[in-house]
Amino acid sequence: MKSVRYSNKNLLFYFFGGLALMFIIAPVINMFWATEMNLLFATARDQDVRASIMITLSVSLITTLIFAFFAIPLAYLISKTSGWVRNLLMGIISIPIVIPHSAAGIAVLGLVSRNSVLGKMASQIGISFIDSPWGIGAAMAYVSLPFLVISAVNGFSEIPKNLENAALNLGASGWQVFSRISLPLAKTSVFSGLILMFSRGISEFGAVIMLAYFPTITPILIYDRFTSFGLEYARPVAVIFVLICLAVFLLFYLLANKKHRDA
């Protein structure tokens, strides 16, 4: 009887799991299937599409690398806390995830606008966050930074404390413990967090459009083509961007697995 119940449970799980999987795959397959090849090739040669993809990928990558220098130490410090302090910090980190991204864009805009203190300071050295890659990067970073921090916190939290304590007792400095023990042991989670932050950045729309409609990133270009010309002209841009995102994500995934196997 136990084997029958187990088999019935598996069949039920396969059915509902398959429905969830199809819900994810079906829209993507339909999008590819409905796109005309001649229009797809014409879109791939469009300079506006190429420029939008380039700025989307490059700004997200640069933003991820820059903010990693701040996010990783923060994650390490959070991993060493406990109780209400840890819960409070994790709650603050999660704010960009739970609020609407249009609201996130307005919040960032208020911080970096030309009339704000930070905006005025930036303008003195020739930096403007409005309609510039700086604004795109600020919006991307705000909504994607939690993914890196949370993943890194989980990685650092799994490190046995006795390893770090043993290194300290043997005379290692705090920096040596972090760079030679903590970070190498948590590197898989950290690298996964970097991938998630980068991936979340390139897909952002709501927060970016509040700060920078131009230069146009690909999610905004897709929206612009849809509102201006309709689904037929927006779909090829989406297909090309999805293919590039999948290729980049697959590359990062293979690199992450290689690092994990090497570790």
C-alpha positions in Angstrom: 0.0 0.0 0.0 2.9 2.4 0.8 4.3 1.9 -2.7 0.9 2.6 -4.3 0.5 5.8 -2.3 4.0 6.9 -3.1 3.3 6.2 -6.8 0.0 8.1 -6.8 1.7 11.0 -5.0 4.5 11.1 -7.6 1.9 11.1 -10.5 0.1 14.0 -8.9 3.3 15.9 -8.4 4.4 15.2 -12.0 1.0 16.5 -13.2 1.0 19.8 -11.2 4.8 20.3 -11.7 4.3 19.8 -15.4 1.6 22.4 -15.5 3.9 24.9 -13.7 6.7 24.1 -16.1 4.5 24.5 -19.2 3.3 27.8 -17.8 6.9 29.0 -17.9 7.9 27.4 -21.3 4.7 27.9 -23.3 4.8 31.7 -23.6 8.5 31.6 -24.7 7.9 28.9 -27.3 4.9 30.8 -28.6 6.9 34.0 -28.9 9.6 32.2 -30.9 7.1 30.4 -33.1 5.1 33.5 -33.9 8.1 35.5 -35.0 8.7 35.7 -38.7 12.3 34.9 -39.7 12.7 37.7 -42.2 11.6 40.2 -39.6 13.9 38.6 -37.0 16.9 39.0 -39.3 16.0 42.5 -40.1 15.7 43.4 -36.4 19.0 41.8 -35.7 20.6 44.2 -38.2 18.9 47.2 -36.6 21.5 49.5 -35.1 19.0 50.8 -32.5 18.5 47.2 -31.3 22.2 46.4 -31.2 23.0 49.6 -29.3 20.2 48.9 -26.8 21.5 45.4 -26.1 25.1 46.6 -25.8 24.2 49.3 -23.2 21.9 47.0 -21.3 24.5 44.3 -20.9 27.5 46.6 -20.3 25.8 48.8 -17.7 24.5 45.8 -15.8 27.8 44.1 -15.8 29.8 47.2 -14.7 27.2 48.0 -12.1 27.4 44.5 -10.7 31.2 44.5 -10.5 31.2 48.0 -8.8 28.6 47.2 -6.2 30.2 43.8 -5.5 32.9 45.7 -3.5 30.2 47.0 -1.2 27.7 44.1 -1.2 30.1 41.3 -0.3 31.5 43.0 2.8 28.0 43.8 3.9 26.9 40.2 3.4 29.9 39.0 5.4 29.0 41.4 8.3 25.3 40.3 8.2 26.3 36.6 8.3 28.1 37.3 11.6 25.0 38.8 13.3 22.0 37.0 14.7 18.6 37.6 16.3 16.7 40.8 15.7 19.8 42.6 14.3 20.1 40.1 11.5 16.3 40.1 10.8 16.3 43.9 10.7 19.2 44.1 8.3 17.8 41.4 6.0 14.5 43.2 6.1 16.2 46.4 4.9 18.1 44.6 2.2 14.8 43.1 0.9 13.0 46.4 0.5 13.8 46.8 -3.2 12.4 43.3 -3.8 9.0 43.9 -2.2 8.2 47.4 -3.4 6.9 48.1 -6.9 9.7 48.8 -9.2 8.2 52.0 -10.5 8.1 53.2 -6.8 11.8 52.1 -6.6 12.6 54.3 -9.6 10.9 57.3 -8.0 12.8 56.7 -4.8 16.1 56.6 -6.6 15.2 59.6 -8.7 14.5 61.6 -5.6 17.9 60.8 -4.3 19.9 61.5 -7.5 17.8 64.2 -9.3 19.5 67.4 -10.3 18.0 69.3 -7.4 19.1 66.7 -4.7 22.3 67.0 -2.7 23.8 64.0 -4.4 22.7 65.2 -7.8 24.3 68.6 -7.2 27.5 67.0 -6.0 27.6 64.7 -9.0 27.0 67.6 -11.5 30.0 69.4 -10.1 32.2 66.6 -11.5 30.3 66.3 -14.7 28.0 63.4 -13.8 24.2 63.5 -14.5 22.0 60.6 -13.4 19.0 61.7 -15.6 18.9 60.2 -19.1 22.4 58.7 -18.8 24.1 55.4 -18.2 24.7 56.6 -14.6 21.0 56.7 -14.0 20.5 53.3 -15.7 23.1 51.8 -13.5 21.7 53.4 -10.3 18.2 52.0 -11.1 19.6 48.6 -12.0 21.7 48.4 -8.9 18.9 49.4 -6.5 16.5 46.6 -7.6 19.2 43.9 -8.1 21.6 44.4 -5.2 19.5 42.3 -2.7 20.0 39.2 -4.8 23.8 39.4 -4.4 23.7 40.2 -0.7 21.2 37.5 0.2 23.0 34.8 -1.8 26.4 35.9 -0.3 24.9 35.9 3.2 23.7 32.4 2.8 27.2 31.3 1.6 29.0 33.0 4.4 26.6 31.6 7.0 27.3 28.0 6.0 31.0 28.3 6.8 31.9 26.5 10.1 32.9 29.0 12.7 35.6 26.7 14.1 37.6 27.1 10.8 37.7 30.9 11.2 38.3 30.7 14.9 41.2 28.2 14.4 42.8 30.5 11.9 42.5 33.5 14.3 44.0 31.4 17.1 46.9 30.5 14.8 47.7 34.2 14.3 45.9 35.0 11.1 44.6 38.5 10.8 40.9 39.2 10.2 41.6 40.1 6.5 43.6 36.9 6.0 40.7 34.8 7.4 38.3 36.6 5.1 40.4 36.4 1.9 41.9 32.9 2.4 39.1 31.0 4.2 35.7 32.7 4.2 35.5 34.1 0.7 37.0 30.9 -1.0 34.5 28.7 0.8 31.6 31.0 0.0 32.6 31.7 -3.6 30.0 29.5 -5.2 27.2 31.4 -3.4 28.9 34.8 -4.1 29.3 33.9 -7.8 25.6 32.8 -8.0 24.6 36.1 -6.4 26.7 38.0 -9.0 24.9 36.1 -11.8 21.5 36.9 -10.2 22.3 40.5 -9.8 23.5 40.9 -13.3 20.5 39.0 -14.7 18.0 41.0 -12.7 19.7 44.2 -13.8 19.4 43.5 -17.6 15.7 42.7 -17.2 14.8 45.9 -15.3 12.2 48.2 -16.8 10.1 50.1 -14.2 12.9 51.7 -12.2 15.1 52.5 -15.2 12.3 54.3 -17.1 11.9 56.7 -14.2 15.5 57.9 -14.5 16.5 57.3 -18.1 14.4 56.8 -21.2 17.5 57.5 -23.2 19.9 56.0 -23.9 17.4 53.2 -24.4 18.0 49.8 -22.8 16.4 46.8 -24.5 13.4 46.3 -22.1 12.4 49.9 -22.8 13.0 49.5 -26.5 10.7 46.5 -26.5 8.0 48.6 -24.8 8.6 51.5 -27.2 8.3 49.3 -30.3 5.1 47.7 -28.8 3.4 51.0 -28.1 4.5 52.6 -31.4 4.2 49.8 -33.9 2.5 46.9 -32.2 3.3 43.4 -31.2 4.6 42.3 -34.6 7.6 44.7 -34.3 8.1 44.3 -30.6 8.3 40.5 -30.6 11.5 40.1 -32.7 13.4 42.5 -30.3 12.1 40.4 -27.4 13.2 37.1 -29.1 16.7 38.4 -29.8 17.1 39.7 -26.3 15.8 36.5 -24.8 18.3 34.5 -26.8 21.2 36.7 -25.8 20.1 36.6 -22.1 19.9 32.8 -22.2 23.3 32.5 -23.8 24.9 34.8 -21.2 23.1 33.0 -18.4 24.2 29.6 -19.7 27.8 30.8 -19.9 27.8 32.1 -16.3 26.1 28.9 -15.2 28.8 26.8 -16.8 31.5 29.0 -15.2 29.7 28.7 -11.8 29.6 24.9 -12.1 33.3 24.8 -13.1 34.2 26.8 -10.0 32.1 24.5 -7.9 33.8 21.4 -9.3 37.2 23.0 -8.8 36.4 23.8 -5.2 
